[in-house]
Amino acid sequence: MPTRELASSLDLPKRAVALVLAGGRGSRLRSLTDRRAKPAVYFGGKFRLVDFPLSNCLNSGIRRIGVITQYKSHSLLRHLQRGWAFLKSEMNEFVDLLPAQQRIDEEHWYRGTADAVYQNQDILAAYGADYIVVLAGDHIYKMNYALLLADHVAQGRECTVACIEVPREEARDFGVMAIDAKRRIVDFLEKPADPPAMPGKPDRALASMGIYVFNARYLYKELERDMSDLASSHDFGKDIIPAAVKNGCAVAHPFELSAVNPKPGTQPYWRDVGTIDAYWDANIDLTATVPELDLYDTRWPIWTYQPQLPPAKFVHNEENRRGMAIESLVAGGCIVSGHAYRSLMFSNVRVHSHSEVDWSVLLPGAVVGRGAKLNRVIVDRGCAIPDGLVVGQDPEADARHFYRSEHGITLVTRSMLDAMVAG
């Protein structure tokens, strides 16, 4: 690559602004999103979901970021203020918090993802960016957005949609596309009931990752056009992207072109942890000896806010009362005197003597009482599991008191425990 072109490519992140869409309800995560927005849901022992796209931005060199919030945003805003306030505005770098505030239309809150961006368009235009990178705030992956931007510019179209192959039966939850030999998107269907298969791959579909790059001027014009369309739902996947495809303005960007350190011979790691089963599975996968997602890669770190806590402690060197955790992740502030296997403990968890925690995810401040037994359980923040309670062995009893998923994962929350005790 000539020196001038290389310098221009390296400069692209400085000419871009990233917008993280973090306002979704996340209703499929059940009670985990009763009091918090989906991007604020805990993940991986010390992180929140939103930390992954934000860390990708920083590691990619994009240091002008807006986070658009709406539903139950208090814990998310608090997390961003505490953990992401280190950027220097004097250096033209920032994380701007953009809650719903009816800036343009005083009759409506955000009606869709495109409307959320449109209602902040005056702020967005003031950034003076040439490119707008639109990101979902609730997916787990590592991606170099600088490579995505370079590919967008090289393709010469107004819109780029990052994509990944998924099993066809799972594609109903995504935008599904068809592309030609030059990666131009020739068809796009948002969450189709019968997803079309990829050519030559009858069991696979090409899905949108909810990651878009736009030329800024094009996006502003499209948002204006979309807002004047009374039939529009003002959503990127349902309206903006299909319009770009129809006009021949959209190209696809395969994830493998910008994935960070993908494992040879495997598809790059990307997860939408939008259901209880998917959330449990992605967390538990981290306990594997060689997990699919590498959190130990210091070349692409994931940043977050975490309180200053003492190291985890394992107590009681006594037979049948020796605290231990095997193939597990244990965060700071935890004290363990029971047994844990293939489990993940967030900060300040307590696992008391003679208890057994297997294949479970314990969110911050959870307490497992003496002699309790948990198997394939998610325990929400601050829950106190009563002494001797058994969860994960009797499906009927679990379903009577807690939420039990289709694949046998049990979610326990404080309100469920309170109802069980009161009953």
C-alpha positions as CSV (number, residue, x, y, z in Angstrom):
1,M,0.0,0.0,0.0
2,P,1.5,3.4,-0.9
3,T,2.5,5.6,2.0
4,R,-0.2,8.2,1.4
5,E,-2.9,5.6,1.3
6,L,-1.6,3.9,4.4
7,A,-1.5,7.1,6.3
8,S,-5.1,7.8,5.2
9,S,-6.2,4.4,6.3
10,L,-4.6,4.8,9.7
11,D,-6.3,8.2,10.1
12,L,-9.8,6.8,9.5
13,P,-10.7,6.2,13.2
14,K,-10.0,9.8,14.0
15,R,-12.5,10.8,11.3
16,A,-15.2,8.6,12.7
17,V,-17.7,8.7,15.5
18,A,-19.1,5.5,17.1
19,L,-22.7,5.4,18.3
20,V,-23.5,2.6,20.7
21,L,-27.3,1.8,20.7
22,A,-27.9,0.9,24.4
23,G,-31.5,1.6,24.9
24,G,-33.1,-1.8,24.3
25,R,-35.4,-3.5,26.8
26,G,-33.9,-7.0,26.6
27,S,-37.1,-8.7,27.5
28,R,-35.9,-12.1,26.5
29,L,-33.4,-12.0,29.4
30,R,-36.5,-12.1,31.7
31,S,-35.9,-10.8,35.2
32,L,-32.2,-10.0,34.6
33,T,-33.5,-6.8,32.8
34,D,-36.3,-6.0,35.3
35,R,-34.1,-3.2,36.8
36,R,-31.4,-2.7,34.2
37,A,-31.0,-2.1,30.5
38,K,-29.7,-5.1,28.6
39,P,-26.3,-3.5,27.9
40,A,-25.8,-3.1,31.7
41,V,-26.3,-6.8,32.3
42,Y,-23.2,-8.4,34.0
43,F,-20.9,-10.7,32.1
44,G,-17.7,-12.6,32.5
45,G,-17.1,-12.1,36.2
46,K,-16.4,-8.4,36.2
47,F,-17.7,-6.8,33.0
48,R,-21.0,-5.4,31.6
49,L,-22.2,-6.2,28.1
50,V,-21.6,-2.6,26.9
51,D,-17.9,-2.8,27.8
52,F,-17.2,-4.9,24.8
53,P,-18.2,-2.5,22.0
54,L,-16.7,0.4,24.0
55,S,-13.4,-1.5,24.4
56,N,-13.4,-2.3,20.7
57,C,-13.7,1.4,20.0
58,L,-10.8,2.3,22.1
59,N,-8.6,-0.5,20.9
60,S,-9.4,0.4,17.3
61,G,-8.5,4.1,17.8
62,I,-12.1,5.4,17.8
63,R,-12.2,7.8,20.8
64,R,-15.3,9.8,20.0
65,I,-18.2,7.7,21.2
66,G,-21.9,8.4,21.9
67,V,-24.0,6.0,23.9
68,I,-27.7,6.3,23.3
69,T,-29.8,5.1,26.2
70,Q,-33.5,4.9,27.0
71,Y,-35.1,2.1,29.1
72,K,-34.0,1.5,32.8
73,S,-30.8,3.3,32.1
74,H,-29.7,4.3,35.7
75,S,-27.3,1.4,36.3
76,L,-25.9,1.7,32.8
77,L,-25.3,5.5,33.1
78,R,-23.7,5.0,36.5
79,H,-21.4,2.4,35.2
80,L,-20.4,4.6,32.2
81,Q,-19.8,7.6,34.5
82,R,-17.6,5.6,36.9
83,G,-15.8,3.4,34.4
84,W,-15.6,5.4,31.2
85,A,-14.9,9.0,32.2
86,F,-11.1,8.8,31.7
87,L,-11.1,10.0,28.1
88,K,-9.7,13.6,27.6
89,S,-12.0,16.1,26.0
90,E,-9.0,18.3,25.5
91,M,-7.7,15.7,23.1
92,N,-11.1,15.5,21.3
93,E,-11.9,12.2,22.8
94,F,-15.1,11.4,24.8
95,V,-17.9,9.1,25.7
96,D,-21.1,11.2,25.4
97,L,-24.2,9.9,27.2
98,L,-27.3,10.5,25.1
99,P,-30.4,9.6,27.0
100,A,-33.9,10.0,25.5
101,Q,-34.9,13.6,25.9
102,Q,-37.2,14.5,23.0
103,R,-34.7,16.9,21.5
104,I,-36.5,17.2,18.1
105,D,-40.0,15.6,18.5
106,E,-41.5,16.6,21.8
107,E,-44.3,14.1,21.4
108,H,-42.2,10.9,21.1
109,W,-39.4,9.1,22.9
110,Y,-37.2,7.0,20.7
111,R,-39.5,5.0,18.4
112,G,-36.7,2.9,16.9
113,T,-33.0,2.7,16.5
114,A,-32.9,5.1,13.5
115,D,-35.2,7.5,15.4
116,A,-32.8,7.4,18.3
117,V,-29.9,8.6,16.1
118,Y,-32.1,11.1,14.3
119,Q,-33.2,12.8,17.6
120,N,-29.5,13.3,18.4
121,Q,-28.5,14.4,14.9
122,D,-27.7,18.0,15.9
123,I,-25.2,16.7,18.5
124,L,-23.9,14.1,15.9
125,A,-23.4,16.8,13.2
126,A,-21.5,19.0,15.7
127,Y,-18.8,16.2,16.0
128,G,-17.8,16.9,12.4
129,A,-17.3,13.2,11.6
130,D,-16.9,11.8,8.0
131,Y,-18.1,8.4,9.1
132,I,-20.6,7.1,11.6
133,V,-20.1,3.6,13.1
134,V,-23.4,2.3,14.6
135,L,-23.0,-0.5,17.1
136,A,-25.2,-2.6,19.2
137,G,-24.5,-2.3,22.9
138,D,-25.3,-5.9,24.0
139,H,-23.1,-8.2,21.9
140,I,-19.9,-10.1,23.0
141,Y,-17.1,-10.0,20.4
142,K,-13.7,-8.5,19.6
143,M,-13.5,-6.5,16.4
144,N,-11.0,-4.0,14.9
145,Y,-13.2,-1.2,13.7
146,A,-10.3,0.4,12.0
147,L,-10.2,-2.5,9.6
148,L,-14.0,-2.3,9.1
149,L,-13.6,1.5,8.3
150,A,-10.8,0.8,5.8
151,D,-12.9,-1.9,4.1
152,H,-15.9,0.5,4.0
153,V,-13.8,3.2,2.2
154,A,-12.2,0.7,-0.1
155,Q,-15.6,-0.6,-1.2
156,G,-16.7,2.9,-2.1
157,R,-20.4,2.5,-1.0
158,E,-22.4,4.7,1.4
159,C,-23.3,1.9,3.8
160,T,-21.4,-1.2,5.1
161,V,-23.1,-3.9,7.1
162,A,-20.9,-6.3,9.1
163,C,-22.1,-9.9,8.8
164,I,-21.5,-13.4,10.1
165,E,-22.6,-16.9,9.2
166,V,-25.1,-18.4,11.6
167,P,-27.1,-21.7,11.7
168,R,-30.2,-21.2,9.6
169,E,-32.6,-22.1,12.4
170,E,-31.1,-19.3,14.6
171,A,-31.3,-16.6,11.8
172,R,-34.9,-15.8,12.6
173,D,-33.6,-13.4,15.3
174,F,-31.3,-11.4,12.9
175,G,-31.3,-9.5,9.7
176,V,-30.5,-11.9,6.9
177,M,-28.8,-10.9,3.7
178,A,-27.8,-12.2,0.3
179,I,-24.7,-10.8,-1.4
180,D,-23.1,-11.0,-4.9
181,A,-19.5,-11.7,-5.8
182,K,-18.4,-8.2,-5.0
183,R,-20.1,-8.3,-1.6
184,R,-22.8,-5.9,-2.6
185,I,-26.0,-6.7,-0.6
186,V,-28.7,-7.7,-3.1
187,D,-31.4,-8.6,-0.6
188,F,-32.0,-8.0,3.1
189,L,-34.8,-9.4,5.3
190,E,-35.2,-8.4,9.0
191,K,-35.9,-11.4,11.2
192,P,-37.6,-13.6,8.6
193,A,-39.7,-16.5,9.7
194,D,-38.1,-18.7,7.1
195,P,-34.5,-17.4,6.7
196,P,-33.0,-18.0,3.2
197,A,-30.0,-20.2,3.1
198,M,-26.6,-19.3,1.7
199,P,-25.7,-20.6,-1.8
200,G,-24.1,-24.0,-1.4
201,K,-24.8,-24.0,2.4
202,P,-28.3,-25.1,3.0
203,D,-28.0,-25.1,6.8
204,R,-26.3,-21.6,7.1
205,A,-27.6,-18.0,6.7
206,L,-25.6,-14.8,6.4
207,A,-26.8,-12.6,9.3
208,S,-26.3,-8.9,10.1
209,M,-24.2,-8.3,13.3
210,G,-26.1,-5.0,14.0
211,I,-22.8,-3.2,13.1
212,Y,-23.1,-0.5,10.4
213,V,-20.7,2.1,8.9
214,F,-22.2,5.1,7.0
215,N,-20.8,8.0,5.2
216,A,-22.1,10.8,7.5
217,R,-23.8,13.0,4.9
218,Y,-25.6,10.0,3.4
219,L,-26.8,8.9,6.9
220,Y,-28.2,12.4,7.7
221,K,-30.1,12.5,4.4
222,E,-31.5,9.0,4.9
223,L,-32.7,9.8,8.4
224,E,-34.5,12.9,7.2
225,R,-36.1,10.8,4.4
226,D,-37.1,8.1,6.9
227,M,-38.6,10.4,9.4
228,S,-40.9,11.8,6.7
229,D,-42.2,8.3,5.9
230,L,-45.3,7.7,7.9
231,A,-45.2,4.0,7.2
232,S,-41.7,3.6,8.6
233,S,-40.9,2.0,11.9
234,H,-37.7,4.2,12.0
235,D,-35.4,1.2,12.6
236,F,-32.0,0.5,11.0
237,G,-32.7,-3.2,10.3
238,K,-36.3,-2.7,9.2
239,D,-36.0,0.5,7.2
240,I,-32.6,2.2,6.8
241,I,-30.7,-0.9,5.6
242,P,-33.4,-2.2,3.3
243,A,-33.6,1.2,1.6
244,A,-29.8,1.3,1.2
245,V,-29.9,-2.2,-0.3
246,K,-32.7,-1.2,-2.7
247,N,-30.7,1.8,-3.9
248,G,-27.5,-0.3,-4.4
249,C,-25.7,1.6,-1.6
250,A,-24.9,-1.3,0.8
251,V,-22.1,-3.8,0.9
252,A,-21.3,-6.6,3.4
253,H,-18.2,-6.9,5.6
254,P,-17.5,-10.5,6.6
255,F,-16.5,-10.6,10.3
256,E,-13.4,-12.6,9.7
257,L,-11.9,-9.6,7.9
258,S,-11.7,-7.6,11.1
259,A,-12.1,-10.2,14.0
260,V,-9.3,-9.9,16.6
261,N,-7.1,-13.0,17.0
262,P,-9.6,-15.6,15.7
263,K,-8.7,-19.2,16.5
264,P,-7.3,-21.0,13.3
265,G,-9.9,-23.2,11.7
266,T,-12.9,-21.8,13.7
267,Q,-15.4,-19.0,13.1
268,P,-14.6,-15.8,15.0
269,Y,-16.3,-15.4,18.3
270,W,-19.5,-13.3,18.4
271,R,-22.5,-13.9,20.7
272,D,-25.9,-12.2,21.1
273,V,-26.6,-13.2,24.7
274,G,-30.2,-12.2,24.3
275,T,-31.8,-15.3,26.1
276,I,-31.3,-16.9,29.5
277,D,-29.8,-20.0,27.8
278,A,-27.4,-18.0,25.6
279,Y,-26.4,-15.8,28.5
280,W,-25.6,-18.9,30.7
281,D,-23.8,-20.7,27.9
282,A,-21.5,-17.7,27.1
283,N,-20.6,-17.2,30.7
284,I,-20.0,-20.8,31.5
285,D,-17.9,-21.2,28.3
286,L,-15.4,-18.8,30.0
287,T,-14.6,-21.5,32.6
288,A,-13.2,-23.9,30.0
289,T,-9.4,-24.4,30.0
290,V,-9.3,-22.8,26.5
291,P,-12.5,-20.7,26.2
292,E,-13.6,-19.5,22.8
293,L,-13.4,-15.9,24.0
294,D,-10.0,-15.0,25.2
295,L,-10.2,-12.5,28.1
296,Y,-6.5,-12.8,28.9
297,D,-5.3,-11.2,25.7
298,T,-3.4,-8.0,26.9
299,R,-3.1,-6.8,23.3
300,W,-6.9,-6.2,23.1
301,P,-8.0,-5.6,26.7
302,I,-11.6,-5.2,27.8
303,W,-12.0,-2.1,30.0
304,T,-14.6,-1.8,32.7
305,Y,-15.4,-0.2,36.1
306,Q,-14.7,-2.3,39.1
307,P,-14.7,-1.4,42.8
308,Q,-11.5,-1.8,44.8
309,L,-11.8,-5.1,46.5
310,P,-9.6,-7.6,48.3
311,P,-8.5,-10.8,46.5
312,A,-10.8,-13.8,46.5
313,K,-10.3,-16.1,49.5
314,F,-10.8,-19.8,50.1
315,V,-11.2,-20.8,53.7
316,H,-11.3,-23.6,56.2
317,N,-8.6,-26.2,55.8
318,E,-10.8,-28.9,57.3
319,E,-12.1,-32.2,55.9
320,N,-15.5,-31.8,54.2
321,R,-15.3,-28.0,54.8
322,R,-12.5,-26.9,52.5
323,G,-13.4,-24.1,50.2
324,M,-12.4,-24.8,46.6
325,A,-13.3,-23.8,43.0
326,I,-12.4,-26.1,40.1
327,E,-12.4,-24.8,36.5
328,S,-14.1,-21.7,37.7
329,L,-13.7,-17.9,37.5
330,V,-13.7,-16.1,40.9
331,A,-13.7,-12.3,41.1
332,G,-12.3,-10.1,43.8
333,G,-14.0,-9.9,47.2
334,C,-15.4,-13.5,47.1
335,I,-15.1,-15.8,50.1
336,V,-15.5,-19.5,49.4
337,S,-15.8,-22.3,52.0
338,G,-18.0,-24.5,49.9
339,H,-17.3,-26.3,46.6
340,A,-17.7,-24.8,43.1
341,Y,-17.2,-26.6,39.8
342,R,-17.4,-25.0,36.3
343,S,-18.9,-21.9,37.8
344,L,-18.5,-18.1,37.5
345,M,-18.6,-15.9,40.6
346,F,-18.8,-12.1,40.3
347,S,-17.5,-9.7,43.0
348,N,-18.3,-10.1,46.7
349,V,-20.0,-13.5,46.3
350,R,-20.1,-15.8,49.4
351,V,-20.3,-19.6,49.1
352,H,-20.8,-21.0,52.6
353,S,-19.6,-24.3,54.0
354,H,-21.0,-27.6,52.7
355,S,-22.6,-25.9,49.8
356,E,-22.2,-27.1,46.2
357,V,-22.3,-24.8,43.2
358,D,-22.0,-26.6,39.8
359,W,-22.2,-25.0,36.3
360,S,-23.7,-21.8,37.8
361,V,-23.4,-18.1,37.4
362,L,-23.5,-16.0,40.6
363,L,-23.8,-12.2,40.0
364,P,-22.3,-9.6,42.4
365,G,-23.1,-9.9,46.1
366,A,-24.9,-13.3,45.8
367,V,-24.8,-15.5,48.9
368,V,-25.1,-19.3,48.8
369,G,-26.2,-20.5,52.2
370,R,-24.8,-23.4,54.2
371,G,-25.5,-26.8,52.6
372,A,-27.3,-25.3,49.6
373,K,-26.9,-27.0,46.2
374,L,-27.1,-25.3,42.8
375,N,-26.8,-26.9,39.4
376,R,-27.1,-24.9,36.1
377,V,-28.4,-21.8,37.9
378,I,-28.1,-18.1,37.4
379,V,-28.4,-16.2,40.7
380,D,-29.1,-12.5,40.3
381,R,-27.3,-9.7,42.1
382,G,-27.7,-9.6,45.9
383,C,-29.7,-12.8,46.2
384,A,-29.3,-14.8,49.4
385,I,-29.9,-18.5,48.7
386,P,-31.3,-20.0,52.0
387,D,-29.4,-22.7,53.8
388,G,-30.1,-26.1,52.4
389,L,-32.0,-25.0,49.4
390,V,-31.6,-27.2,46.3
391,V,-32.1,-25.7,42.9
392,G,-31.4,-27.5,39.6
393,Q,-32.3,-31.0,40.5
394,D,-36.2,-31.1,40.5
395,P,-37.5,-29.4,37.3
396,E,-41.1,-29.1,38.7
397,A,-40.0,-27.5,41.9
398,D,-37.7,-25.1,40.1
399,A,-40.4,-24.0,37.7
400,R,-42.9,-23.5,40.6
401,H,-40.7,-21.0,42.4
402,F,-38.3,-19.7,39.8
403,Y,-37.9,-19.2,36.0
404,R,-36.7,-22.3,34.3
405,S,-35.7,-22.0,30.6
406,E,-36.4,-24.3,27.7
407,H,-33.0,-25.9,28.1
408,G,-33.1,-26.3,31.9
409,I,-31.3,-23.2,33.1
410,T,-32.9,-21.8,36.3
411,L,-32.9,-18.1,37.0
412,V,-33.2,-17.0,40.7
413,T,-34.0,-13.4,41.6
414,R,-34.7,-11.7,44.9
415,S,-38.4,-11.2,44.1
416,M,-38.7,-14.9,43.4
417,L,-37.0,-15.9,46.6
418,D,-39.2,-13.5,48.5
419,A,-42.3,-15.0,47.0
420,M,-41.1,-18.5,47.8
421,V,-40.5,-17.6,51.4
422,A,-43.9,-15.8,51.7
423,G,-45.7,-18.7,50.1
